[in-house]
């Protein structure tokens, strides 16, 4: 919709310029007016304000004036209406907001591209903002775009499956892409386009049908989430283990800064913490955090690893703690001295 309005504005301005040029040429060559007099005569003729002629017109000049009134009045009215609508509807304001936003988008690096701002997309945006992860949203619905602007999110307006839109979003230097479009076929196109443009990035896709899971992964998705299935499992667990679910909800909603689960790469640790066992790290004693899991050299996940588990640079640890605890831990294990 915004592109249509901007296109109408461009056409309107072009029409006004064409009318002025035709009027200028006509009155200069037919009546011998100066450039200023010809411009004045063109404007008062097209706008029908009722001022008198610069000087009496010849018969040919009168016919030319009739031609200008008949063929330009409608175009002039359309142009004025389009320009007024562009100003009143916020198009003028949004144009400069978009320019400012694109400057910020162009400075992003290692960010997340979020495609779609529906129920799932808006929740993903909320969590990403809460965790301080740099991201932007790709959306093409004009009404939803207004909501995104009001929320103060960075965005690119357009079709997420279009290569040019993804390039505007900086896909070549993005860290991850999340597509939450309502239709699996649309998500499939986004995944295919994104994977073609960036072979290494993480791609997470929403899916509705069970068969879409396999196809989206074949298309290049790293992970596929099925909200309906997740919701069904959650409802079943509320019946079987209501207190556990309520406790998890409390941590997520009421204490987001008190408890966080983060990923730490052993390759970034100081040399004193390389080639150690879980027990030798003593993270609990150092900062009060807990190692709840890890990803080993072969890409396998381990929950609550044993103290005897030996670490290497390729291993990633999943650590749970508060912001202060995690900050203290990073200050110690990342210290290169």
N, C-alpha and C positions, 0 to 999 in steps of 0.2 A: 504493500500500500504506500509506504513512504517513497519507494522508487517511482511509483506511478505519479504521485504528487510532484516529485521533483522533476520528472519528465514533463509534466504539464507546465510547470513553471518555466522550464527551458524553452518549450515550444511557444509559450506566451511571450516571452522576452524576444524571441526570434521574430514573431509576428509583428510586434510593436516596432522593432528595428526596420523590418521590411516595409511597413507602412510609411515610416518616416523617410526612408530612402526614396520610395516611389514618389511621395509628395514633394520632397526636396527637388528631385530631378524634374518632375512635371512643372512645378511653378517657376523654376529657374529658366527652363527652356521655352515654356509656353508664354509666360508673362514677363520674363526678364527680371524677376525678383532677385534680390541679393540672397545669399545663403540664410542669413538671419530672418529676413522677411519671409522666405519660403518655409522655414521651420515654423515660424509663428502661424502662418496661414495653414500649414498642415495640421498643427495641433488644434487650432480652434475649429477646423473643419471636421476632423475625426471625432473630437470630444463634443461637438455641437454645443459649445458654450454660448454662442449667439453674438460674439463680437463682430464688428464690421470688417470688411476686407481692408487690406493694406492700401489698395487703390482699386478703382473699378476694374472688373474683369472683362476680358474680351469674350466673344461667344465661345471660342474654343476653351478658354479658361473656365467659363461657367460649366461647360460639358464635363471638363476634367474634375471640377469640384463636385458635380453630381456623382460622377463615377467614384470619387473618394468617399463620399458620404454613404453611398449604397453598399459598396464592397468592403469598407473598412470599419463601419460602425459595429457590426457584429463581432468582428475580430478584436476590436478594441475593448468591447464589453467583456468578451471571454478572457482576454488577457488581464484586465483589471480584476475580474472575479477570481481568476486563478491565483494572482499575486496576493490578493486580500485573503483568500482561503489559506494560502501557504503561511501567511503571517499569523492569522488568527488561530489556526489549528495547531500551532506549535511547531510547524515545519521549520521555520526560521531558527527557532531556539534549538530544535533537535539537530539541525545541520551543524551548528557549532559545538553542541555536546558530542556529536559523533566524531567531529574532527579532533576534539580534545581527547576523547576516549581512544581513538586509533593511535594517537601519539603514545599513550600509555601502553597500549597493546603491543606496539612495535618494540617497546623496551623490555617486554617479558622474556624470560628464559627459564627452562626447566619447570614449566608451568603445566597446569592441567586444562585441557579443552573439554568443556561440558556441552554436549549437543542436546538441545531440548530443555525447556523450562516448565515441564508439567509437574505432576505431583512428585515423581521420583527425582526429577532434575532440580526442583526447588529445594528439596530436602538435602540433596547432595551438595548444592551450593551453600546451604546454611552450615553444614558440617565442615566443608572446606574452609569457609570464612572463619568459623569458630576455631579451627586448628591452625589458622594462619598460613594455609597453603595457597600460593598464587594460582589464580585460575581465571578463565574467561568463559562466557556463555555464547554459543551460536544459536540464534533463534530467528525465524522469519515471520512469525505472526506479529502484526503491527500492535495489536492490543496487549499481547504479552510483553512486547518490547517496552511499552510504557511502564509496565510493572518493574521490569529489569532496571530501567533508568532510575525509577524512584528508589529502588533498593541500593543504588550506587554501585552495582556490579560492572565490571568490564565486560564488553560484549563485541561481537561481530554480527551484524544483521545480514542474513542470507541463508541459503540452503546448505546444510551441513554435509551433504553428499557431494557438493560441488568442489572440485579441486581448487579453484580460485579462492573460494570462501575459506577453505582449510589453510591455504597458504597465507591469507590475510591474518588468520588466527595464529600464525607462527608454528605450524605443525612440524616444520623441519627441525626446530629446536625445543619442542615440547617434551615433557617427561611422560605424560599419560593422556589418554583420551577416554572419556565416559560418554556413551551414547544412550539416551533414555527416551528415544522417540517411541510413540505409542504402537507403531506397526513394525513387525519383525523385518519385513522386506526393506523398509527405510533404514533400519539399523544395519542390515546386511550391506546396503550400498555405502553407508558411512564407514563401516569397518573395512570394506574393500578399498575404498578411496584412501583412507587413512593409512592402511598397511602398505599401500603402494608408495605413498609419499614418505613414510617413515618406517623403516624395517625394524627398528630397535625399540620403539616406544611400547609402553604397556597400554592395551586397549581393553576396556571393560564395557560390555554391552548388556542392555536389558533384553529380555526375551519373554514372550507370552506362551507360545506353543512349545511342547517338549521337543519336537523334531528340530526346532531352531537352534537348540543348544549345540548340536554337532555341526550344523552348517555354519553357524557363526564362528566357531572355532576353526573350521576349515578355511573360512574367509580371512582369518587372521586375528580373531579376538583372543586375548590372553585368558580372560575369564568371562563367563556368562552368568548373569543373575536373573532368576525368575521370581519376581515379586509375589506372584500369586502363590507359588510353592512355599516361599519363605513365610508369607502370611499364614498359610495353612499350618505349617509346622509351629509357628509361634502360638497360634490359637490352641493347638493340641497340647503344647507345653504349659500353657496357662492352666489347663485342666490338670495335667499330671504333676507339674512342679510350679505352682503359682508364685511361691515366695522367691524362687531363684529368678524368675522372669521379672518380678517387681524389683528385686535387688539390682539386676542389670539395668533396668530402666532408670532406677534412682541414680546410678553411677553416670549414665549417659545424659540425663536431663538435669538433675539437681547438683551433680558434682563433676562437671566436665573438666574443671581445672584441678580437681583433687586427685583423680585417678586417670592415667592415660596409658595406653599400650603403644609402644613405639618400637621401631626396627633399628637395630644397631649393626653395622657391618664391621666384622673383626678386622678387615683390611685397613680400617682407619684408626685402629687402636695404636697406642704407643707400644714400642717394642717390648716393654716390660710385661705386657698383657697378651702377647702372642705366644702360641704353643703352650698354653696353660689348660688345665682342666676347669670344668665349671666350678668345682669346689675351691680351687686355688684362686679364682677371681675375687671371691668374697665381696660380691656386689652388695649383698644384704648388709654387711658390716660397714662397707665404705659409704653407701648412700641410702640404705634402707629400701632398695628396690628388689623386685623379684624377677628372676628369669623364668618365664612361663613356657617357653618353647624356643625352637631354633630350626633353621633350614641348613642341612648339611651340604657337603661338597657335591653330592649326587642329586641335589634338588629335593631330597626327601625331608618331610617335616617330622619333628619330634616334640611331643608334649611333655612338659615337666621333665627335662633331661636329667639323667643321673649325675651326681657330683663327679663321677669318674670320667665323664664324657670329655674327650680331648678336643681342643679347638684348633682351627687353622684360619688362614686369612680369607678363605672362601666362604666361611660360615657366617650366617646372619642370626643374631639373637633377637628374640622378642621379649622386651622388658617392660614390666608394669610398675608404675610409681606416680608420684605427684610431680607437678612442674618443678618444684624446688629440688626434689630428690633426683629427677632426671638431669637437671642442670648441673647439680653437684657431681653426678656420675660422669657426665660428658667432660667436665672440667678436669677430672682425674684421668680417665682412660684415654682421652684424646691428647693429653699433654705430651709433647714430643721431647721434652727435656729429659 
